[in-house]
Amino acid sequence: MATSNFELNLLATIKVRIKVFHVSLLELVPKKVLLEKKIKIKVDEEEFNVEEVLDLRYKGRTLYYLVK
């Protein structure tokens, strides 16, 4: 029997209550995309509550996040 839900193995740093998603909410990542395993936070930087990471991109060697 085929299922239309998938349980994702997410990093412990990703705080979500539910790790099971419907297939319509998922999309394949192109093979050329580099995925960050860890996000470094400097102690002297401000902290913000982030609801969702909408996009990310590199400018040179610096990674920028678009968040909601």
N, CA, C, O and CB atoms as a CASP TS submission, in Angstrom:
PFRMAT TS
TARGET T0000
AUTHOR 0000-0000-0000
METHOD Language model
MODEL 1
PARENT N/A
ATOM      1  N   MET     1       0.845  -1.183   0.000  1.00  0.00           N
ATOM      2  CA  MET     1       0.000   0.000   0.000  1.00  0.00           C
ATOM      3  C   MET     1       0.889   1.245   0.000  1.00  0.00           C
ATOM      4  O   MET     1       1.755   1.378   0.864  1.00  0.00           O
ATOM      5  CB  MET     1      -0.961  -0.001   1.226  1.00  0.00           C
ATOM      6  N   ALA     2       0.694   2.133  -0.930  1.00  0.00           N
ATOM      7  CA  ALA     2       1.494   3.354  -1.037  1.00  0.00           C
ATOM      8  C   ALA     2       1.005   4.386  -0.021  1.00  0.00           C
ATOM      9  O   ALA     2      -0.180   4.455   0.304  1.00  0.00           O
ATOM     10  CB  ALA     2       1.425   3.934  -2.476  1.00  0.00           C
ATOM     11  N   THR     3       1.938   5.172   0.462  1.00  0.00           N
ATOM     12  CA  THR     3       1.592   6.221   1.414  1.00  0.00           C
ATOM     13  C   THR     3       1.832   7.583   0.782  1.00  0.00           C
ATOM     14  O   THR     3       2.698   7.720  -0.082  1.00  0.00           O
ATOM     15  CB  THR     3       2.409   6.074   2.717  1.00  0.00           C
ATOM     16  N   SER     4       1.089   8.572   1.193  1.00  0.00           N
ATOM     17  CA  SER     4       1.295   9.913   0.679  1.00  0.00           C
ATOM     18  C   SER     4       1.918  10.819   1.746  1.00  0.00           C
ATOM     19  O   SER     4       1.995  12.034   1.565  1.00  0.00           O
ATOM     20  CB  SER     4      -0.031  10.501   0.188  1.00  0.00           C
ATOM     21  N   ASN     5       2.360  10.223   2.857  1.00  0.00           N
ATOM     22  CA  ASN     5       3.026  10.953   3.929  1.00  0.00           C
ATOM     23  C   ASN     5       4.425  10.393   4.126  1.00  0.00           C
ATOM     24  O   ASN     5       4.657   9.195   3.968  1.00  0.00           O
ATOM     25  CB  ASN     5       2.214  10.873   5.245  1.00  0.00           C
ATOM     26  N   PHE     6       5.361  11.283   4.477  1.00  0.00           N
ATOM     27  CA  PHE     6       6.734  10.875   4.710  1.00  0.00           C
ATOM     28  C   PHE     6       7.219  11.452   6.027  1.00  0.00           C
ATOM     29  O   PHE     6       6.956  12.610   6.350  1.00  0.00           O
ATOM     30  CB  PHE     6       7.643  11.319   3.555  1.00  0.00           C
ATOM     31  N   GLU     7       7.935  10.623   6.784  1.00  0.00           N
ATOM     32  CA  GLU     7       8.571  11.097   8.001  1.00  0.00           C
ATOM     33  C   GLU     7      10.002  11.468   7.654  1.00  0.00           C
ATOM     34  O   GLU     7      10.746  10.655   7.104  1.00  0.00           O
ATOM     35  CB  GLU     7       8.519  10.022   9.137  1.00  0.00           C
ATOM     36  N   LEU     8      10.392  12.709   7.978  1.00  0.00           N
ATOM     37  CA  LEU     8      11.713  13.196   7.641  1.00  0.00           C
ATOM     38  C   LEU     8      12.661  13.056   8.816  1.00  0.00           C
ATOM     39  O   LEU     8      12.279  13.267   9.967  1.00  0.00           O
ATOM     40  CB  LEU     8      11.647  14.639   7.191  1.00  0.00           C
ATOM     41  N   ASN     9      13.892  12.699   8.515  1.00  0.00           N
ATOM     42  CA  ASN     9      14.941  12.624   9.524  1.00  0.00           C
ATOM     43  C   ASN     9      15.621  13.990   9.555  1.00  0.00           C
ATOM     44  O   ASN     9      16.555  14.242   8.793  1.00  0.00           O
ATOM     45  CB  ASN     9      15.973  11.462   9.215  1.00  0.00           C
ATOM     46  N   LEU    10      15.149  14.870  10.437  1.00  0.00           N
ATOM     47  CA  LEU    10      15.625  16.244  10.501  1.00  0.00           C
ATOM     48  C   LEU    10      16.704  16.387  11.559  1.00  0.00           C
ATOM     49  O   LEU    10      16.781  15.591  12.494  1.00  0.00           O
ATOM     50  CB  LEU    10      14.471  17.200  10.791  1.00  0.00           C
ATOM     51  N   LEU    11      17.537  17.408  11.404  1.00  0.00           N
ATOM     52  CA  LEU    11      18.553  17.703  12.402  1.00  0.00           C
ATOM     53  C   LEU    11      17.890  18.065  13.725  1.00  0.00           C
ATOM     54  O   LEU    11      16.775  18.585  13.746  1.00  0.00           O
ATOM     55  CB  LEU    11      19.471  18.845  11.925  1.00  0.00           C
ATOM     56  N   ALA    12      18.570  17.793  14.811  1.00  0.00           N
ATOM     57  CA  ALA    12      18.033  18.100  16.144  1.00  0.00           C
ATOM     58  C   ALA    12      17.864  19.605  16.342  1.00  0.00           C
ATOM     59  O   ALA    12      17.057  20.033  17.167  1.00  0.00           O
ATOM     60  CB  ALA    12      18.953  17.532  17.235  1.00  0.00           C
ATOM     61  N   THR    13      18.614  20.407  15.595  1.00  0.00           N
ATOM     62  CA  THR    13      18.510  21.865  15.725  1.00  0.00           C
ATOM     63  C   THR    13      17.263  22.426  15.060  1.00  0.00           C
ATOM     64  O   THR    13      16.914  23.585  15.283  1.00  0.00           O
ATOM     65  CB  THR    13      19.732  22.525  15.134  1.00  0.00           C
ATOM     66  N   ILE    14      16.591  21.624  14.252  1.00  0.00           N
ATOM     67  CA  ILE    14      15.349  22.054  13.612  1.00  0.00           C
ATOM     68  C   ILE    14      14.199  21.713  14.552  1.00  0.00           C
ATOM     69  O   ILE    14      13.868  20.545  14.755  1.00  0.00           O
ATOM     70  CB  ILE    14      15.157  21.374  12.205  1.00  0.00           C
ATOM     71  N   LYS    15      13.608  22.737  15.111  1.00  0.00           N
ATOM     72  CA  LYS    15      12.569  22.547  16.119  1.00  0.00           C
ATOM     73  C   LYS    15      11.188  22.525  15.463  1.00  0.00           C
ATOM     74  O   LYS    15      10.621  23.578  15.172  1.00  0.00           O
ATOM     75  CB  LYS    15      12.640  23.658  17.186  1.00  0.00           C
ATOM     76  N   VAL    16      10.659  21.349  15.234  1.00  0.00           N
ATOM     77  CA  VAL    16       9.300  21.186  14.727  1.00  0.00           C
ATOM     78  C   VAL    16       8.604  20.138  15.583  1.00  0.00           C
ATOM     79  O   VAL    16       9.240  19.213  16.088  1.00  0.00           O
ATOM     80  CB  VAL    16       9.294  20.777  13.214  1.00  0.00           C
ATOM     81  N   ARG    17       7.323  20.287  15.737  1.00  0.00           N
ATOM     82  CA  ARG    17       6.574  19.314  16.537  1.00  0.00           C
ATOM     83  C   ARG    17       6.289  18.049  15.756  1.00  0.00           C
ATOM     84  O   ARG    17       6.286  16.954  16.319  1.00  0.00           O
ATOM     85  CB  ARG    17       5.270  19.920  17.023  1.00  0.00           C
ATOM     86  N   ILE    18       6.051  18.191  14.476  1.00  0.00           N
ATOM     87  CA  ILE    18       5.676  17.047  13.645  1.00  0.00           C
ATOM     88  C   ILE    18       6.714  16.872  12.548  1.00  0.00           C
ATOM     89  O   ILE    18       7.054  17.835  11.860  1.00  0.00           O
ATOM     90  CB  ILE    18       4.255  17.234  13.037  1.00  0.00           C
ATOM     91  N   LYS    19       7.218  15.666  12.377  1.00  0.00           N
ATOM     92  CA  LYS    19       8.216  15.396  11.352  1.00  0.00           C
ATOM     93  C   LYS    19       7.636  14.583  10.198  1.00  0.00           C
ATOM     94  O   LYS    19       8.378  14.051   9.372  1.00  0.00           O
ATOM     95  CB  LYS    19       9.401  14.665  11.957  1.00  0.00           C
ATOM     96  N   VAL    20       6.310  14.489  10.144  1.00  0.00           N
ATOM     97  CA  VAL    20       5.631  13.760   9.068  1.00  0.00           C
ATOM     98  C   VAL    20       4.933  14.786   8.181  1.00  0.00           C
ATOM     99  O   VAL    20       4.160  15.614   8.664  1.00  0.00           O
ATOM    100  CB  VAL    20       4.603  12.705   9.639  1.00  0.00           C
ATOM    101  N   PHE    21       5.216  14.723   6.867  1.00  0.00           N
ATOM    102  CA  PHE    21       4.697  15.708   5.931  1.00  0.00           C
ATOM    103  C   PHE    21       4.020  15.015   4.758  1.00  0.00           C
ATOM    104  O   PHE    21       4.432  13.932   4.343  1.00  0.00           O
ATOM    105  CB  PHE    21       5.819  16.628   5.436  1.00  0.00           C
ATOM    106  N   HIS    22       2.985  15.645   4.229  1.00  0.00           N
ATOM    107  CA  HIS    22       2.314  15.134   3.036  1.00  0.00           C
ATOM    108  C   HIS    22       3.219  15.372   1.834  1.00  0.00           C
ATOM    109  O   HIS    22       3.937  16.371   1.779  1.00  0.00           O
ATOM    110  CB  HIS    22       0.921  15.814   2.832  1.00  0.00           C
ATOM    111  N   VAL    23       3.185  14.458   0.877  1.00  0.00           N
ATOM    112  CA  VAL    23       4.057  14.517  -0.296  1.00  0.00           C
ATOM    113  C   VAL    23       3.884  15.823  -1.080  1.00  0.00           C
ATOM    114  O   VAL    23       4.835  16.268  -1.722  1.00  0.00           O
ATOM    115  CB  VAL    23       3.781  13.328  -1.208  1.00  0.00           C
ATOM    116  N   SER    24       2.730  16.438  -1.049  1.00  0.00           N
ATOM    117  CA  SER    24       2.504  17.682  -1.785  1.00  0.00           C
ATOM    118  C   SER    24       3.282  18.857  -1.193  1.00  0.00           C
ATOM    119  O   SER    24       3.454  19.880  -1.856  1.00  0.00           O
ATOM    120  CB  SER    24       1.023  18.008  -1.804  1.00  0.00           C
ATOM    121  N   LEU    25       3.754  18.718   0.052  1.00  0.00           N
ATOM    122  CA  LEU    25       4.527  19.775   0.695  1.00  0.00           C
ATOM    123  C   LEU    25       6.026  19.627   0.480  1.00  0.00           C
ATOM    124  O   LEU    25       6.798  20.489   0.899  1.00  0.00           O
ATOM    125  CB  LEU    25       4.233  19.797   2.166  1.00  0.00           C
ATOM    126  N   LEU    26       6.444  18.558  -0.161  1.00  0.00           N
ATOM    127  CA  LEU    26       7.863  18.266  -0.342  1.00  0.00           C
ATOM    128  C   LEU    26       8.270  18.421  -1.793  1.00  0.00           C
ATOM    129  O   LEU    26       7.453  18.262  -2.700  1.00  0.00           O
ATOM    130  CB  LEU    26       8.187  16.859   0.143  1.00  0.00           C
ATOM    131  N   GLU    27       9.544  18.734  -2.007  1.00  0.00           N
ATOM    132  CA  GLU    27      10.084  18.770  -3.358  1.00  0.00           C
ATOM    133  C   GLU    27      11.537  18.299  -3.304  1.00  0.00           C
ATOM    134  O   GLU    27      12.210  18.445  -2.284  1.00  0.00           O
ATOM    135  CB  GLU    27       9.976  20.206  -3.975  1.00  0.00           C
ATOM    136  N   LEU    28      12.004  17.740  -4.403  1.00  0.00           N
ATOM    137  CA  LEU    28      13.373  17.255  -4.481  1.00  0.00           C
ATOM    138  C   LEU    28      14.341  18.430  -4.541  1.00  0.00           C
ATOM    139  O   LEU    28      14.065  19.453  -5.167  1.00  0.00           O
ATOM    140  CB  LEU    28      13.556  16.340  -5.703  1.00  0.00           C
ATOM    141  N   VAL    29      15.465  18.263  -3.885  1.00  0.00           N
ATOM    142  CA  VAL    29      16.513  19.273  -3.916  1.00  0.00           C
ATOM    143  C   VAL    29      17.459  18.925  -5.056  1.00  0.00           C
ATOM    144  O   VAL    29      17.890  17.777  -5.164  1.00  0.00           O
ATOM    145  CB  VAL    29      17.275  19.355  -2.548  1.00  0.00           C
ATOM    146  N   PRO    30      17.792  19.891  -5.911  1.00  0.00           N
ATOM    147  CA  PRO    30      18.755  19.604  -6.977  1.00  0.00           C
ATOM    148  C   PRO    30      20.081  19.118  -6.394  1.00  0.00           C
ATOM    149  O   PRO    30      20.497  19.575  -5.329  1.00  0.00           O
ATOM    150  CB  PRO    30      18.984  20.855  -7.847  1.00  0.00           C
ATOM    151  N   LYS    31      20.740  18.201  -7.083  1.00  0.00           N
ATOM    152  CA  LYS    31      21.981  17.604  -6.574  1.00  0.00           C
ATOM    153  C   LYS    31      23.093  18.620  -6.383  1.00  0.00           C
ATOM    154  O   LYS    31      23.975  18.409  -5.551  1.00  0.00           O
ATOM    155  CB  LYS    31      22.452  16.524  -7.509  1.00  0.00           C
ATOM    156  N   LYS    32      23.076  19.716  -7.131  1.00  0.00           N
ATOM    157  CA  LYS    32      24.147  20.707  -7.033  1.00  0.00           C
ATOM    158  C   LYS    32      24.010  21.624  -5.815  1.00  0.00           C
ATOM    159  O   LYS    32      24.920  22.407  -5.541  1.00  0.00           O
ATOM    160  CB  LYS    32      24.178  21.542  -8.287  1.00  0.00           C
ATOM    161  N   VAL    33      22.912  21.549  -5.086  1.00  0.00           N
ATOM    162  CA  VAL    33      22.680  22.410  -3.921  1.00  0.00           C
ATOM    163  C   VAL    33      23.489  21.893  -2.738  1.00  0.00           C
ATOM    164  O   VAL    33      23.422  20.713  -2.394  1.00  0.00           O
ATOM    165  CB  VAL    33      21.167  22.471  -3.563  1.00  0.00           C
ATOM    166  N   LEU    34      24.255  22.793  -2.119  1.00  0.00           N
ATOM    167  CA  LEU    34      25.013  22.452  -0.923  1.00  0.00           C
ATOM    168  C   LEU    34      24.130  22.709   0.297  1.00  0.00           C
ATOM    169  O   LEU    34      23.653  23.826   0.497  1.00  0.00           O
ATOM    170  CB  LEU    34      26.342  23.273  -0.841  1.00  0.00           C
ATOM    171  N   LEU    35      23.916  21.691   1.100  1.00  0.00           N
ATOM    172  CA  LEU    35      23.073  21.833   2.280  1.00  0.00           C
ATOM    173  C   LEU    35      23.931  22.078   3.508  1.00  0.00           C
ATOM    174  O   LEU    35      24.905  21.363   3.745  1.00  0.00           O
ATOM    175  CB  LEU    35      22.196  20.588   2.477  1.00  0.00           C
ATOM    176  N   GLU    36      23.575  23.072   4.278  1.00  0.00           N
ATOM    177  CA  GLU    36      24.289  23.369   5.504  1.00  0.00           C
ATOM    178  C   GLU    36      23.871  22.372   6.584  1.00  0.00           C
ATOM    179  O   GLU    36      22.679  22.134   6.778  1.00  0.00           O
ATOM    180  CB  GLU    36      24.021  24.825   5.959  1.00  0.00           C
ATOM    181  N   LYS    37      24.828  21.799   7.275  1.00  0.00           N
ATOM    182  CA  LYS    37      24.546  20.861   8.365  1.00  0.00           C
ATOM    183  C   LYS    37      24.419  21.594   9.695  1.00  0.00           C
ATOM    184  O   LYS    37      23.654  21.182  10.568  1.00  0.00           O
ATOM    185  CB  LYS    37      25.647  19.795   8.454  1.00  0.00           C
ATOM    186  N   LYS    38      25.177  22.687   9.847  1.00  0.00           N
ATOM    187  CA  LYS    38      25.158  23.443  11.096  1.00  0.00           C
ATOM    188  C   LYS    38      25.073  24.933  10.779  1.00  0.00           C
ATOM    189  O   LYS    38      25.631  25.402   9.787  1.00  0.00           O
ATOM    190  CB  LYS    38      26.418  23.132  11.957  1.00  0.00           C
ATOM    191  N   ILE    39      24.383  25.652  11.616  1.00  0.00           N
ATOM    192  CA  ILE    39      24.311  27.098  11.496  1.00  0.00           C
ATOM    193  C   ILE    39      25.079  27.673  12.679  1.00  0.00           C
ATOM    194  O   ILE    39      24.769  27.384  13.835  1.00  0.00           O
ATOM    195  CB  ILE    39      22.818  27.613  11.460  1.00  0.00           C
ATOM    196  N   LYS    40      26.081  28.487  12.378  1.00  0.00           N
ATOM    197  CA  LYS    40      26.900  29.088  13.430  1.00  0.00           C
ATOM    198  C   LYS    40      26.276  30.406  13.850  1.00  0.00           C
ATOM    199  O   LYS    40      25.947  31.244  13.011  1.00  0.00           O
ATOM    200  CB  LYS    40      28.364  29.300  12.954  1.00  0.00           C
ATOM    201  N   ILE    41      26.115  30.582  15.155  1.00  0.00           N
ATOM    202  CA  ILE    41      25.568  31.821  15.701  1.00  0.00           C
ATOM    203  C   ILE    41      26.636  32.439  16.583  1.00  0.00           C
ATOM    204  O   ILE    41      27.142  31.798  17.503  1.00  0.00           O
ATOM    205  CB  ILE    41      24.239  31.570  16.504  1.00  0.00           C
ATOM    206  N   LYS    42      26.978  33.689  16.298  1.00  0.00           N
ATOM    207  CA  LYS    42      27.953  34.388  17.119  1.00  0.00           C
ATOM    208  C   LYS    42      27.264  34.864  18.384  1.00  0.00           C
ATOM    209  O   LYS    42      26.119  35.312  18.347  1.00  0.00           O
ATOM    210  CB  LYS    42      28.592  35.576  16.351  1.00  0.00           C
ATOM    211  N   VAL    43      27.967  34.765  19.503  1.00  0.00           N
ATOM    212  CA  VAL    43      27.387  35.094  20.807  1.00  0.00           C
ATOM    213  C   VAL    43      26.975  36.556  20.885  1.00  0.00           C
ATOM    214  O   VAL    43      25.973  36.874  21.527  1.00  0.00           O
ATOM    215  CB  VAL    43      28.377  34.778  21.920  1.00  0.00           C
ATOM    216  N   ASP    44      27.717  37.450  20.252  1.00  0.00           N
ATOM    217  CA  ASP    44      27.424  38.874  20.369  1.00  0.00           C
ATOM    218  C   ASP    44      26.343  39.357  19.405  1.00  0.00           C
ATOM    219  O   ASP    44      26.016  40.544  19.405  1.00  0.00           O
ATOM    220  CB  ASP    44      28.674  39.659  20.142  1.00  0.00           C
ATOM    221  N   GLU    45      25.785  38.476  18.591  1.00  0.00           N
ATOM    222  CA  GLU    45      24.732  38.865  17.665  1.00  0.00           C
ATOM    223  C   GLU    45      23.359  38.791  18.332  1.00  0.00           C
ATOM    224  O   GLU    45      23.155  38.038  19.284  1.00  0.00           O
ATOM    225  CB  GLU    45      24.764  37.976  16.421  1.00  0.00           C
ATOM    226  N   GLU    46      22.424  39.588  17.811  1.00  0.00           N
ATOM    227  CA  GLU    46      21.063  39.546  18.314  1.00  0.00           C
ATOM    228  C   GLU    46      20.396  38.234  17.932  1.00  0.00           C
ATOM    229  O   GLU    46      20.736  37.627  16.916  1.00  0.00           O
ATOM    230  CB  GLU    46      20.256  40.731  17.781  1.00  0.00           C
ATOM    231  N   GLU    47      19.455  37.803  18.744  1.00  0.00           N
ATOM    232  CA  GLU    47      18.669  36.612  18.428  1.00  0.00           C
ATOM    233  C   GLU    47      17.264  37.027  18.034  1.00  0.00           C
ATOM    234  O   GLU    47      16.713  37.986  18.573  1.00  0.00           O
ATOM    235  CB  GLU    47      18.633  35.633  19.627  1.00  0.00           C
ATOM    236  N   PHE    48      16.684  36.290  17.082  1.00  0.00           N
ATOM    237  CA  PHE    48      15.341  36.561  16.617  1.00  0.00           C
ATOM    238  C   PHE    48      14.544  35.269  16.617  1.00  0.00           C
ATOM    239  O   PHE    48      15.105  34.194  16.404  1.00  0.00           O
ATOM    240  CB  PHE    48      15.359  37.199  15.216  1.00  0.00           C
ATOM    241  N   ASN    49      13.258  35.363  16.851  1.00  0.00           N
ATOM    242  CA  ASN    49      12.382  34.211  16.698  1.00  0.00           C
ATOM    243  C   ASN    49      12.038  34.069  15.228  1.00  0.00           C
ATOM    244  O   ASN    49      11.469  34.980  14.626  1.00  0.00           O
ATOM    245  CB  ASN    49      11.095  34.354  17.564  1.00  0.00           C
ATOM    246  N   VAL    50      12.382  32.933  14.651  1.00  0.00           N
ATOM    247  CA  VAL    50      12.159  32.690  13.230  1.00  0.00           C
ATOM    248  C   VAL    50      11.053  31.668  13.083  1.00  0.00           C
ATOM    249  O   VAL    50      11.145  30.559  13.609  1.00  0.00           O
ATOM    250  CB  VAL    50      13.457  32.208  12.526  1.00  0.00           C
ATOM    251  N   GLU    51      10.013  32.041  12.371  1.00  0.00           N
ATOM    252  CA  GLU    51       8.896  31.132  12.135  1.00  0.00           C
ATOM    253  C   GLU    51       9.244  30.121  11.055  1.00  0.00           C
ATOM    254  O   GLU    51       8.909  28.941  11.160  1.00  0.00           O
ATOM    255  CB  GLU    51       7.640  31.913  11.742  1.00  0.00           C
ATOM    256  N   GLU    52       9.930  30.604  10.000  1.00  0.00           N
ATOM    257  CA  GLU    52      10.200  29.739   8.858  1.00  0.00           C
ATOM    258  C   GLU    52      11.364  30.303   8.050  1.00  0.00           C
ATOM    259  O   GLU    52      11.471  31.517   7.881  1.00  0.00           O
ATOM    260  CB  GLU    52       8.942  29.590   7.972  1.00  0.00           C
ATOM    261  N   VAL    53      12.238  29.424   7.548  1.00  0.00           N
ATOM    262  CA  VAL    53      13.287  29.825   6.612  1.00  0.00           C
ATOM    263  C   VAL    53      12.702  29.709   5.215  1.00  0.00           C
ATOM    264  O   VAL    53      12.378  28.609   4.767  1.00  0.00           O
ATOM    265  CB  VAL    53      14.589  28.944   6.770  1.00  0.00           C
ATOM    266  N   LEU    54      12.563  30.839   4.519  1.00  0.00           N
ATOM    267  CA  LEU    54      11.922  30.853   3.213  1.00  0.00           C
ATOM    268  C   LEU    54      12.898  30.592   2.078  1.00  0.00           C
ATOM    269  O   LEU    54      12.529  29.991   1.069  1.00  0.00           O
ATOM    270  CB  LEU    54      11.238  32.169   2.996  1.00  0.00           C
ATOM    271  N   ASP    55      14.153  31.043   2.234  1.00  0.00           N
ATOM    272  CA  ASP    55      15.133  30.892   1.166  1.00  0.00           C
ATOM    273  C   ASP    55      16.519  31.110   1.756  1.00  0.00           C
ATOM    274  O   ASP    55      16.657  31.675   2.841  1.00  0.00           O
ATOM    275  CB  ASP    55      14.858  31.888  -0.005  1.00  0.00           C
ATOM    276  N   LEU    56      17.543  30.660   1.040  1.00  0.00           N
ATOM    277  CA  LEU    56      18.913  30.953   1.413  1.00  0.00           C
ATOM    278  C   LEU    56      19.733  31.115   0.153  1.00  0.00           C
ATOM    279  O   LEU    56      19.430  30.524  -0.883  1.00  0.00           O
ATOM    280  CB  LEU    56      19.498  29.847   2.316  1.00  0.00           C
ATOM    281  N   ARG    57      20.775  31.923   0.251  1.00  0.00           N
ATOM    282  CA  ARG    57      21.663  32.107  -0.897  1.00  0.00           C
ATOM    283  C   ARG    57      23.024  32.569  -0.415  1.00  0.00           C
ATOM    284  O   ARG    57      23.169  33.153   0.658  1.00  0.00           O
ATOM    285  CB  ARG    57      21.070  33.123  -1.903  1.00  0.00           C
ATOM    286  N   TYR    58      24.003  32.291  -1.235  1.00  0.00           N
ATOM    287  CA  TYR    58      25.360  32.717  -0.961  1.00  0.00           C
ATOM    288  C   TYR    58      25.650  34.017  -1.698  1.00  0.00           C
ATOM    289  O   TYR    58      25.238  34.193  -2.844  1.00  0.00           O
ATOM    290  CB  TYR    58      26.366  31.627  -1.362  1.00  0.00           C
ATOM    291  N   LYS    59      26.353  34.915  -1.044  1.00  0.00           N
ATOM    292  CA  LYS    59      26.920  36.092  -1.679  1.00  0.00           C
ATOM    293  C   LYS    59      28.405  36.018  -1.360  1.00  0.00           C
ATOM    294  O   LYS    59      28.839  36.353  -0.258  1.00  0.00           O
ATOM    295  CB  LYS    59      26.247  37.455  -1.170  1.00  0.00           C
ATOM    296  N   GLY    60      29.173  35.573  -2.346  1.00  0.00           N
ATOM    297  CA  GLY    60      30.573  35.245  -2.078  1.00  0.00           C
ATOM    298  C   GLY    60      30.610  33.974  -1.251  1.00  0.00           C
ATOM    299  O   GLY    60      30.044  32.955  -1.645  1.00  0.00           O
ATOM    300  N   ARG    61      31.266  34.030  -0.119  1.00  0.00           N
ATOM    301  CA  ARG    61      31.327  32.868   0.773  1.00  0.00           C
ATOM    302  C   ARG    61      30.415  33.018   1.980  1.00  0.00           C
ATOM    303  O   ARG    61      30.458  32.199   2.898  1.00  0.00           O
ATOM    304  CB  ARG    61      32.748  32.644   1.240  1.00  0.00           C
ATOM    305  N   THR    62      29.575  34.077   1.983  1.00  0.00           N
ATOM    306  CA  THR    62      28.673  34.335   3.104  1.00  0.00           C
ATOM    307  C   THR    62      27.278  33.825   2.756  1.00  0.00           C
ATOM    308  O   THR    62      26.770  34.065   1.661  1.00  0.00           O
ATOM    309  CB  THR    62      28.635  35.850   3.451  1.00  0.00           C
ATOM    310  N   LEU    63      26.672  33.125   3.698  1.00  0.00           N
ATOM    311  CA  LEU    63      25.339  32.574   3.522  1.00  0.00           C
ATOM    312  C   LEU    63      24.320  33.519   4.141  1.00  0.00           C
ATOM    313  O   LEU    63      24.461  33.927   5.294  1.00  0.00           O
ATOM    314  CB  LEU    63      25.235  31.166   4.148  1.00  0.00           C
ATOM    315  N   TYR    64      23.283  33.868   3.364  1.00  0.00           N
ATOM    316  CA  TYR    64      22.206  34.746   3.825  1.00  0.00           C
ATOM    317  C   TYR    64      20.899  33.975   3.827  1.00  0.00           C
ATOM    318  O   TYR    64      20.628  33.197   2.912  1.00  0.00           O
ATOM    319  CB  TYR    64      22.093  36.013   2.933  1.00  0.00           C
ATOM    320  N   TYR    65      20.082  34.193   4.866  1.00  0.00           N
ATOM    321  CA  TYR    65      18.791  33.533   4.988  1.00  0.00           C
ATOM    322  C   TYR    65      17.669  34.550   4.828  1.00  0.00           C
ATOM    323  O   TYR    65      17.765  35.674   5.319  1.00  0.00           O
ATOM    324  CB  TYR    65      18.675  32.809   6.342  1.00  0.00           C
ATOM    325  N   LEU    66      16.606  34.148   4.138  1.00  0.00           N
ATOM    326  CA  LEU    66      15.379  34.933   4.087  1.00  0.00           C
ATOM    327  C   LEU    66      14.406  34.222   5.030  1.00  0.00           C
ATOM    328  O   LEU    66      14.040  33.070   4.800  1.00  0.00           O
ATOM    329  CB  LEU    66      14.799  35.060   2.595  1.00  0.00           C
ATOM    330  N   VAL    67      13.997  34.911   6.079  1.00  0.00           N
ATOM    331  CA  VAL    67      13.170  34.278   7.106  1.00  0.00           C
ATOM    332  C   VAL    67      11.863  35.019   7.298  1.00  0.00           C
ATOM    333  O   VAL    67      11.726  36.186   6.930  1.00  0.00           O
ATOM    334  CB  VAL    67      13.922  34.208   8.425  1.00  0.00           C
ATOM    335  N   LYS    68      10.912  34.321   7.878  1.00  0.00           N
ATOM    336  CA  LYS    68       9.600  34.893   8.197  1.00  0.00           C
ATOM    337  C   LYS    68       9.496  34.987   9.692  1.00  0.00           C
ATOM    338  O   LYS    68       8.477  35.440  10.213  1.00  0.00           O
ATOM    339  CB  LYS    68       8.431  34.042   7.607  1.00  0.00           C
TER
END
